[in-house]
């Protein structure tokens, strides 16, 4: 279902729309003209169960009584089928035309609207026999019948295990019926064959675009016709287990190994009987199929056991060498040419002892750990020798600490009543923004690269998702559900009632989290939060409303505010400083959002109010397109934003505006004062911060922002701003240009950072008020199937997180190129911050940073794959000046820059 119209991908097709009909007919005409003369074309097959997707809304449909709306939609659908069939016949008179209908849905409409269909094709799942299927098609349509899908899954949902025998028995019965219903056997005689669903297991079928590397055992629908595992009130059809062959691991070309099941061998023998041979009678058919029995050959069984309850899930070996050097560095040994090496090993085991139960543990072990990489924070540096002073006063290096560590672990229990997912590091988890978490309380966590760098043991927790009677209930609990989270428990109940949606959510922090070493994820103060959400969708509009109460445990806490004034002020600062206390109203917040879908025109408007301590989280959902300018998730502000998207052919224009103001602005920096004449000390005023105050002004600072997003996307079915677009983009060329300008008339409160002694502290103030801008261009180019280039170009201005007044104007490019299994990663950055949080905290920049990585792999690595079997070399170089942290001025040549460089070689094996 779905098509591209006016540059917009429409997932639900409105067959009553004249433009849709003309577009589909033009596409079909082009396909027929291209392939009509191709050897091997059997027939033209239209659609796939389109009668199950008649969900579009229009005034023509909704003005009818509800009971007649489905028939009206069906008339539009099948009249289009009839028009396309006639079109194909006019272009190609050598091939018949068929359709892939869903069972016998709307047979009367098909008879009326599709008189020139040559063969009736249908997807049928009626168990061991299709019952009156053949008789009805013959009587009502008078056309040959072809199964376009049929079969049985090879998983027993009741027993929770693979069931090859039942699948083979169903297929034997169904094929016997096809033979008996073929021409000249004394029965209806209209069966011409069918296409089994399916050749090999479809690991993508359940949830379609997630867990693609997992063979899911979730039964997603119920069918009483398959009595071998049917239970009243429970699902029994496992979409990912319909293959007559099981799927194994892919080879270097990405082709999966397959292991035939018993059904394969049974059908291999069944098809030795020619249904149209002169001596093939119904008696012979029954005798032939009666001799067939489900068979599991020893080889098949042994191969499938390899996919069974226990397996090595990960084996990874990393051998790295580092050659480094430099000049004018404040650590003298770093200026010398040095060589060192690192060995890191990963071993993981996955077990599936019961149906729906899976557990995995991956352990990391270290050999030597290099001490000279120019980027000094990395996963393996936990194994760097520790210096201690012995009884004689000598410093000795101790090795052996933290040589072994659990890298990641997970446990999943998928039952008919619930799904229980526990995780320690690993793949992370998605946010709840599309299921009622309107204020972003439960954020997404997919930061494995950053988490590894800082050796953080996150995310860590468990999520319960209810099914059946408790469908819509989710409970998350854990020590650190996302990076920087406090130990917390949170519950959400979300339901959809027709066009209405509703959610209620509560979060209760249990204790205050100990901070790590990354300043960007310092834990927020312990809090209590609750939210309500209401949504309504009709035709082309969506309305969403929500309310939140947050940090009620802060009620009564003191805080300071500042007001500019003339005349006598505090320490002659020009400000009155007032003391206040948090009250209940300060915990409240609300947000409303209206979205219009009038493709190719889209528009949204959103407004929100947050009390002083009414904090939520960042909005990680996508509205219309991939805008980066969004309202803050912090409390203490009000905001209004609006934006529109307009599609012109393959281009999309997306202007977006944000107005945001804090309820209480940042505190000014007022130095301490000691009056020597009176001996009186007057304390100064610093900016608020998250360590000492109930609220603070950071991302919620006063902002008047404008953003213009221009996209070029010839294939919108792979959305340009989807999180995995870089992997899935199938256009020859796509691009996204983003321009953001922010008017920032005030400073902020103080940021929190970690100093070189790993002590948490707050800056006295912040960077000054300054308008900022950014421009970025991202392009994806698919030169050929094997050759791809992903590239970013950026330029803009930014400020330090800390109190440095210097504004940084930075620019550069970075990207990834692959040709088959050959890869290039690179970056070229000018006047930009370094790779860790502290660089921006303290405004440490490099005049030039260059990196070039060349590697050759066994198989084409994915964009998001952390590792692959490969070898390569990486060169890194950067200049240093007075704004760079390690720079040492040469008194004999004070104008000369410093430099540091690194050559890394690596060999990596991954299984």
N, C-alpha and C positions, 0 to 999 in steps of 0.2 A: 504494500500500500504506500501511497505517497508519491509526490512528483514535485519537480521544480517548476514554479510559475512566476514569471517576472523576477527571476533571480532569487526567489524565496522557496525554501524546502517546506512543503506542506505534508505533514505526516498522515493526516486524514483527508482522503480525497473526496471532494464534493462533485459527484458525477452530474449534478444538475447545472453546474457552471459551464456556460458555452465555451469559455476560454480553456477550461480543463479538458473538455471533450475534443476540441480542435488540437490541443497540444498532444494528447494521447494518440489521436489518429495520425498526426504528423510523425510522431516517434515510431509508430508501428509501420507506417509506409516506408520510412527510411530503413528500418530493420529488414523488412521483406525485400526491398530492392537490393540491399547489400548481400543477403544470404540466400536468396531464392535459388540460385544455381549451384549452391554448395553441396558436394556429394555428402551423403549421410543425413541430410535433413529429412526427417520422417513426416512431420506435420507442424503446423503452427498452433501453439498452445497459448491461450489467452488467460491471463490472471492467475490467481492462486487463492482460493477461498475468499474471494472479494465479498461474498454475501455475509461473511462474518465480520466485515469491517464497515458496515453501513451506519457510521456514527456521526457523520457530519451534520451541522445545523445550518438551516437557512429559513428564511421567512416562508418560502413555498412549502417546506416540510412542516414547520412547527405550527402553521395555521390550520393544519389538518387535525382531526381527532387522533389521540395518541395511538389508538389501535391500528390506524391506517398509515401511520408515518413510515413504518418499515416497508410496507408494500409500495409506497410512493418512492422511497429511496431505491428499492429494487427495480422499479420500472426505469428509472434513470440509468442505473447500472447496466441492466441487460439490454436496453435499447442501444446503449453504446457498444456492447458486445456485438449486437446484430449489425450495427453500422460498420464496425471494424471488420467483421467477417466478410461483409460484402466488399469492402475496400480491398481486403487481401485477395479475394477471388478475382477482382478486376486486375490485380497486379501479378498474380501467380495462379495459373490453373492446373499446376502439376502436383500440388500438395493439399491435402485436406486441412480443415480448420477445426480445432477443438477448443475446449475450455477446461479449467481446473476448478470445478465448483465445489462447494462444501456440502457433501452428501447430496440430498435431493432438495435442498432449500430452494424455494420459489420456482418449482418446476412448471407451474402454470404460466408464470411470467416468462420463463425461458421459452416455452412453446410459442407464446405470442410474439415476443420481441426478437427471438433468434431463430427464425425459420430456416436459415441457410447454414447453420452449424452442421458440419459433416459427421462429427463424432462427439458424443457426450462424454466428457471426462469428469471424474469426480474423486474427491478425497474421502475415503470411507473407513471408519473405525467402528465396526459392529461386532467385534469378537471373531468367533470361529466361522460364522456364516453371515452373509450380507442380507439374508432374509428375502424380502420382496423387491430388492433393488432392481434386479434384472427385469422382472415382470412390469414394474411401474415405468421404467425407462422405455421398454418396448411399447407398452400400451399408451403412454402419454406423449412420448416424443417420437417413437419409431426410428430411433437412431442406434448405431452400434455403441456399445458401452466399453469404456476403458478406465481402469483404475489409474488415476494420476498420483494417488498416494494410498497405501494401505499397509497393514502389518501389525506387529505387536512388539512391545518392549521386552527386554531381556532382564528385567529387574523385578523381583517380587517385593512389592511395597509392604505386604503384610508380614513377611518373614525377614525383610531387610537384607536380602542377599541376591546375588545374580541368579537368574533362572533361565538357563539356555533351553532346557527341555520344554518348558511352557511356550516359549517363543517359537520353537520349531514345530510344536503341535498346532499352534494357531496357523502358522504359515502353510503347513501341510494341508490343513482343512480348507484354507482359503484358495490355495492353488488347485486343489481337487475340484472345488466349486467352479473356478474359472474354466477348467478343462471341460467340465460337464455342461457348462452354459455356453460353450463355444458352438459354432455353426455345425449343424448336422448330427447332434448327439441326442436329439429327441426332447430336449428341454427348450428354453426360450431361444437360445442360439444367437444371442447378440453380444456375447463377451468376446473381446479381441485381445485381452491381456491386461497387463498392468505394470506399474513401477513400484517396487517395494520401498517403503520408507523404513530404513534407509541402508545404504551400503556400509558405512562405518559410523560409530557413535558420534553424535554432534555435541561436543563439549561446550558449545556456545548457547545451546537452546534455552537453558534456564537463566533468566535475567539478561540474556543476549549479549551484553557488553562488559560484564565483570566476571571474575573467577574463571577466565578462559583457560587457565591451566589446571583446573580442578574438574574431576568427573563427579558432577553433582548427583546426589541420590534423592533430591527432593521431588516428590510426586506433586505435580502442579495442577492436575485436574482428575476428575472422577469419571469412570466409565464402567457401568454395571455389566456390560457385555463381556468384560474380561474377568470371569469369575474366579480365576486361579488366585487372584490377590485382592479381589474387591471386598470392602467392608463398608457397611452402611455409615454414611457421614464422613468418610475419609477419602482422600485422593489416592489413586493407585496407578496413574499413568506417569511414567518417568521419561520425560522428553529426551534426556541425554543418553538413553540406553536402547534406542530402537535399531541400532546397527546389527546387521547379520555378521559383522566383524567388529571386534573390539579395537580400540585405538591405542597404540604404544607411543614411544618417543619419536620425534622427527629426526631425520638425518640432516646432513650438512646442507642439503638443498631445500630444507623445510618440508620435505615429504614425510608424512607419518607412516611408521610401520603399522600394519594391521594384522590382527590375529583372528581368522575366521571362527565363528561360533558353530554350534551343531547345525543351526539353520542353513548355513552355507553348504555344508556337505549334504544335507538332506535335499536341498533344492538342486544341487549339482546332479543328483541321481534322478530327481523328479523330472528335470528338463530333458532327460534322454528320451522321453516319450514324445513323439511328434503328434500334436493335437489334430493335425489335418491329414494324417496318413489315412489311406483308404480303409485300413483294418482297425483304426482306433475307434472303438465303440465305447459306450458308457460303461459296459461291464469291464472292458479292458482297463479303462481309466481307474475304476474303483479297485480292481485287482492290483494295478501298478502302485497306486498310492497306499493301498493297504499293506504292502510289503515294506514301506518306508518307515523307519523308526528314528527318533532323535538320537544322534550319535555325537559323542564328544571324543574325538581322536586324542590319543595320548599327547601328541605334539601340541594340539590346541590347548589342552588342559594345562600342560606344563608352561606354555607361553603365557596363558592367562594368569597362572599363579604368580608370575613375575609382577603382574599388576595388582597383586592381591593385598593381603593385610599388612605386610611389612616391606619396606624398601629403603634403600639409601636415597634420601631426597636431595642431598647436596654434598658434593665433594669439590672443593676449590683449593687450589694451590697457587700462591703468589710468591714469585721470586723477583725482588726489586733491588737495583743498585742506584746509588746516588753519588755523583761527582759534583762538588760545589766549590765556589770561590767568590771573590769580590774584592772591593777596595773601599777604604774610608768607611769602615763599619765599626760601631762602638763596642762590638765583641771581637777582640783581635783574632781569635782562632777562626772566625767565620770569613775573614779576609784571605785565609790560606786555602790553597787547593787541597781538598779533603775527599776521601772516598769512604763509603760505608754501604751497608746492605741490610735488607729486611727480608725475613721469611715469615709468611703468615698462612695458616692452614685452617680450612673450615670443613667440618664433617657433620652431616645432618641425617637423622633417621626419622621416617614417617611411619606411623602404624595406623591401621584401620581395623581394630579388633572386632567391631560390631558395625552393623549397618548405621550409617549416619554419624559415626563416631570417628574422629580423626585427631591425632596428636603428632606434633613434630617438635624436635629439639635440634638446634644447630649449635655446635661448639667451635670456638676459635682457639687455636694454639699458636704460640709465637716461637720463632727461632731467634735469631739476632734481630735487634731493632736499630735502624740507622739513627744516628744522633745529629746528622748534618743537613737534613732537608731545610730549604729556605722557608717553607711554610711549616712552622714548628708544632702546630696542633694537628694531630691526626689519630686515627683509631688505635694504631699499634703503639703509640708513644707511652701507653701505660706500662710497657715492658722496659722502658729505659732504665738503666741501673740507678739505684738510689744511693746517694752518698751519706755515710754515717761516720761519726767520730768514735774510734775505738778507745779502749782504756788508756792507751799510750798517747792519745791525742792526735793520732794519724787519721786522715779521712780515707775510708775504704768504700769502694763501690760494691754494692750487693746486687746480684742478679737473681732472677728466679721469681720475683714478685709478679703476680698477675699474668703468669704465662698462659694460664688456661682460663677461659671465660665463656659463659653462655652467650652466644651471639644473638640468637632469637629463639623463641618458642611460642607455640600456639596449641590450643585445644578447642575443637569444635564438636558440638553435639547437636545434630539436626534430627529432631523427633517430630512426630505428628502434632505435638502440642506446643512446641517452642523450638527456637534456635538459640543455642548458647555458644557464644564466641569469646574465647579468652586469648589474650595476646601479650607478649613480652617482646618489645621492639618489632622487627619484621615489617610486614607490608603496610601497617597502619590501618586507618579506617576512614570512612567517608563522613561528611557532616550530615546533620538532620535538617538542613535548611529548606528542603523541598517537602518535608513532611511535618510542618507545623512549628518548627523552631524558628520563629519569626525574628528573634533577637540574637541569634547566633551563639547560644549558650554552649552547644556541643560542636566544636570546630573539627574540620578535617585534619587528618595527620597523614601526610605522605612526604616525609622529609628525611628519608633514609640516609641520603648523602650527608646532610648537615648533622644528623643524629650520630652518625659514625664518626665524623670529624671530632666532635666534642665528647665522644664516648658516653653518651647519655643513654640511660636505660629506660627509654620511653618509646612508644606508649606502653603502659602497663595497666591492665584491667580486664574486665569481663563485661559483656553486653548480653542481656536477655531480650529476645524478641518473641513476643507471643504469637500464637497461631490459633485458628479456630475461634473459640469463644473469647479468647483474650487477644485476638488480632488487633493490632494498633498499639499495643502496650510495649514499651521498650524501657528497660532499666539498665543503666550503666553504673559500674562501681569499680573503683580501683585507686591505687596509690598515686598514679599520675596518668590519667586517661589521655592527656595530650601534653606536649612539651611545655612545662611551666605550670601545669595544673596542680592545685592542691589535692590531697586525698579527698575524694568526694563520692557522693552517690547522687544520681539524678534519674528521674523517671519522667516519661512522656506518654500521653495517651492521645492518639491521632486517629480520626475517623473521617470518612467521606460519605456524605448522604446525598446522592444525586449530584446536584450542582453546588452543594455546600460542603465546606470543610471546617473541621473544628479540632483544636488541640489544647491541651493543658499540660504544663511542664513545671517541674520543681527541681532545684539543685540545692544540696546541703553539703557544704564543705565540712569535713570532719576535723581537719587540723591544718596548721600552716606548713606549707612545703619548704624544705630547705633549698635555698638557691643553688644552681649549678655554676658553671663558668661561662655561660653565654648570656650577655646582658639583654639580648632581645627576647628572652624567655624567662625573665625573673618572675617568680610567682606573684600573683596579685594577693592582696590581703584576703584572709579567710572570709567567706561570705555566704549568704543565703539568698537565693533568687527564685522567683516564680513568674510564670508568664501564661497568658491566654492568647489564643489566636482564632480568628474567624476568617474564612475565605468564601467567596462566591464567584462562580464562573458561568457566564451565559453568552451564547453567541460569540461576540468578538471582544467582550470586556471581562476583566477580572478585577475584583475588589477585595482587598485584604486589610484587616484591622487587627491590632494587637495591643495588649497592655502588659506592663511588667512592673513588678516590685522587686527591688534589689538592695542588698546590703542593709536589711532592717536591723542587723546586729550592730550597725554603726550609729543608731539613734542615740543621741546624747553626746556623741563625740564632739570635741571642740574643733573649730577651724577659724582661720583668719581671712578677712577680705580687705581689699584696698579700694579707696575712692580718691580720685584726683580732686584737689581742692586748692583754693587760693588762701593766702594768709598763713597763720601759724599751723604747721603740720608736724607730723611725727619726725623728729630729728631733721626738720627743715627739708624733708624729702619731696614735698609737694603732694603727699598722700595722707589721708586719714587711714589708720589701721584699726579695724574693728574685730572684736572677738564674738564668735557665734557658736551655735551648737546645731548639729544635724537633727531634723525632726522627721516625722513620718512622711510628710509631703515630699521631702527630698528623696525618698526611695522610689517614687512613682515615675513611670514613663509610659508613653503611648506612641504608636506609629500607624499611619495609614498609607495605603498604596493603591493606585488605580492604573491599570494597564489596558491599552487598546490595541487590538490586533486587527488592522484593516489592511492586510497585505495588498500591495507592497509598502504600506505605511504603518509604522508602529510608534506608539507613544506611551510614556509613563509619567506619572507625577507622584511624588512621595513627600510626606511631611512627618516630622517626629519631634517629640519633646521628651527630654530626659531630665529628671531631677538630679540634684547635685551628686548623689551616690548611686544613681540608677544605671549601673554599668551592665552591659551585655557583652556581646562579642562582635567581631567583624562579620560583615555580610559576605558569605562565600558563594551565594547563588549568582546566577547570570540573568540579568534582565535585558532582553532584546539582543544585546551584543556584549562585547567584552570590555566595557568601560572600566577604567581603573579609578576614576574619581567617584568616590562613594562617601556617604555619611559615616561618621565615626561610630564605633560601637560603644564608646565610653559614655558615661553619664555627663551631667553638667553641660547641657547644650540644647538648643533647638536647631532644626535644619529643615530646609526645603530643597528638593532636587527635582529636575525634570529633564527628560531627554527624548529624542526621537530617532528612529531609524527609517531610512528611506532607500529602497532598492531600485536601482536603475540598471537594468540588464544584469551584468555580472558585478556591478559595483554596489557598495553600500555606504551611505553617508550617515554618520551618527553624531550630531552635536549633543552635548550634555552639559548641564549647569548645576552647580551646587552653591547654596548659601548656608553657612553654618556659623553660629555664634554661641560662645559659652554663656551660661547664666551668670557665673562669676569668673572674671578674667584672671589671668595669672598674677601672682604677687610680684611686685617690683623688688629688685635687689637693693637693700638699704644696709650699708655697713654698720657694724657695731660702733658705739661711741662711749668713750670714757672721759668724764669731766674731771680733770685733775684738780680743779678748784674746790669742787664739792665732794670729790671721791665717789661720785655716782657712776655706775655702769648702766648704759642703756643698750639692751640687746637689739641687734639688727634684725632685718627680715630677709630670709632667703626664699627662693621659689618653693612652692609645695612639691612634695614627692611621694611616691607610693610606699615609702618605708615609714613615714611619720605622719601622714595626713589622710583623712578619709576620702578626699578626692584631689585631683590635680588636673592641670590643663596641658595636654600633649596633642594627641591626634584630634581632639575636639576643639582645637584652637580656632579663632575666628578666621574664616576662609570664605573667599569669593572666588570660586573656581569655574573655569571653562575648559571643556575637552572637545576635541573634534577627532572622531575616529573615521578613517576611510579604509574600507576593505575591498579587495578584489578577490572574488571567490567563484570560480566557474562551476564548482561542484558543491553546492550548499548541503547536500546530504551528508557530507563529512564536515560538520560545522567548523568554521575558521577559528572559533574561540573555544572549542571543546578542549578539555585538559590534555587529551591524547592526540590532538590534531597533528602534531609533528610526526607521529607514527602512522596515522591513518590517512592523511591528506592524499587524495588521488588525482588532483588536478596537475596539469603540466606545470602550472605556475600559479601561486596565490600569494597575496601580500596584505599586510595590515599596517597602516600608518597611523600613529597616535600622537596627537599634540595636546599637551596639558599646560594651562597657565593658571597659577594660583596667586591671588592677591592676599597677602598675609600681613594685616596692619599691626599686629601685636606680636610680642614674644610668646614664650611658653613658660610653664613651670619647669622645675628641674628634672632632668633625667637621672636614672640610676645606672651605675656602671660598676665594673669590677677592676680594681687596680692590679698592679703587677704582683702584689702579695696575695692576690685572690681574696681581697677584702671588699665587701659590698659597701658602696658609699653613694651619696647623692651630690651632684654638682650644686654649687651655690646659686646658679642662675642658668639661663639657657642662651642659645644663639639669638641674636636680635631679630626684630621684625624685618622681613625682606621678601619681596615678591619673587617667586620661583617659576621656572618653566622646564619642560622636558619634551623632547621629540624622540620617538623610536620608530623604527621600520623593521618589521619581521617579514622575511620572504621564505617560501618553500618552493623549491624547483625540482621537479622530477624529470631529469633529462631523458632517462629510460627507466625501465622496470628496475634495473639494478643500480642506477646512478641517481643520487639525491643530494641536494645541498640545502641545508637549513641555516639561515644567516640573520643576524641582528645588527643593526646600526643604531647608535644612540648618541644624543648630545643633549646637554641640559645643565641646570644649576641645582645645587643641593647644599644643605647645611649639615653641620655636625649634630650628632645627638646630644653632645655635651654643651659646654659654654663657650666654645671657640667662636669668635665673631667673624671668622673668615668664611666667605661664600666660595664654594668650589664649582668651577665650570669644567665639566668633564665631557669627554666624548670617546668613542671607540667602536669596535666591531668584534663580534665573536660568533662562532658557529660550528657546524658539524657537516662533514662531507663523507659520503661513502660511495664506493664503486664495488659492487659485489661484496667481498669480504675485506677490502682495503678501506681503511678509515683515516680521516684527518679531523682532529679537533684543534681549535685555535682561538686565540684572542689577541687583540691589539688595543690597549687602553692608554689614554693620555690623561694625566692629571686626575687620576681616580683613586678611590680608597682601596686598601688591600682586602684580603679575602675573609678576615674575621671581624666580629662585632667591634672589637676595641679600636680598629682603624677608624671607623666612623664616629665612635664615641669620643675619641680624642682628636679627630680631624687629621689623621695621618694619611697622607697621599703620596703617590709616586708619580714623577713626571712621565714615566713610560713603563708599561708592563707588556711583555710579549710572551706568548706561549704557543708552541707548535708541537702537536702530538701525532705521530705516524704509527699505525699499527696494522697488522695483518691477522685476520681471524680465520678459524675453521669454518664458521658459518656467519652470515650477516648478523651482526649484533643489533638488538633493538635500541631505539633512542633512550628508553627508560631502563634498559637492562643494566644492573650494577656491575656485571662482569661477564666475560666470555672467554672461550679458549682462544688465546691470541698471544702474540709477542709484539713489542713495540719500543719506541724511544720517544721521550718527551724532553724538549728543551725549554727552559724558562729563563727570562732575563728581565731585570728591572733596574731603572735608574733611581737614585736617591738624592734628595735635596734637603733643605732645612726643615721641610714639613714631613719628612719620612722618619719613622721611629728609630731606625738603627744608624742614621747618618752621623758621621764624624767629620767635622770640618777639618780640612787640611790647612794649617796656618800658613804654609808656604804657597798654597794655591787656593785661596778661599772661594774662588768662583767656580771651582770644579765640582761636578756632581760625583757622588759615589755610585757604586753598582754592586749587584750580586747576581749570580747565575747558578743554574743547576742543569745537569744532564741526567735524566733518569732513564734507565732501561728496565724493562719488565717482561716477564714470561708468566702467563696466567693459564691455568687449566681449570675448566668448570664442567662439572657433570650434573 
